[in-house]
Amino acid sequence: MLLKYSSKALAFLLATSVMTTPVLADPPPPKPQVHAKGPPPKAKPFKPHVHPGTPLHAGPRSPYVRPLPPNRHRVYRGVRIYRPYGHVYPGFGFYYTDNDAWFWLAFTAFTVILIAELSEQQQRTHEAAIIQASRAPIGETIYWQDGRASGRVVATREGTSSLGRYCREFQQTVTIGGKSETAYGTACRQPDGQWEIISTSNN
């Protein structure tokens, strides 16, 4: 059936068909990001760098240091490392790892109360003097100074123990700000070269 439209009706139909906005489909959802090597990497936990010489007595809540070992001593390769005073750190003297300082670690027990007033650097300087005294001729005094702290270490006698080990008696004095303290100790060297403290006393 042929429909007849007036010219005005045709014009209206043409206008509305042109002006009508087509309905657009929803945009596709974004594609998930795909990593080349499986799932996205997990964030690594923050582990602050701790220099080997960092004092380790700030407590377990600090992320920068480790807590003190129980009773301020521990055992490394059969050597009892015991620092009753001062800073607690690996190594001895200017050896910053226990493995490097293994021969002298027993000397951590040969100390004085005044050590607690030393900085770690001063404590290591003092320990380095003990190492030097373990090698120096009997009677030769090893002097050390670091800032306002100073001291001396001397091996006063040597001999052989009942077990056949080479032993030395040491005397040391530490002075800080006019205060001085003296300590004595005997150490014997084991067959593997490691020193062992036999006795200590303070004066």
NORKALIN-V842717 format. One record per run of one state. SS is the DSSP state (alpha for helix, beta for strand, coil for the rest). FROM is the first residue (numbers start at 1). TO is the last residue. Records with the same first field share a line. If there is no record, write none. Layout:
SS: FROM-TO + FROM-TO
This chain:
coil: 1-6 + 20-69 + 77-78 + 83-91 + 93-94 + 96-101 + 110-112 + 118-119 + 134-140 + 147-148 + 161-165 + 177-178 + 190-194 + 203-203
alpha: 7-19 + 70-72 + 102-109 + 113-117 + 120-133
beta: 73-76 + 79-82 + 92-92 + 95-95 + 141-146 + 149-160 + 166-176 + 179-189 + 195-202
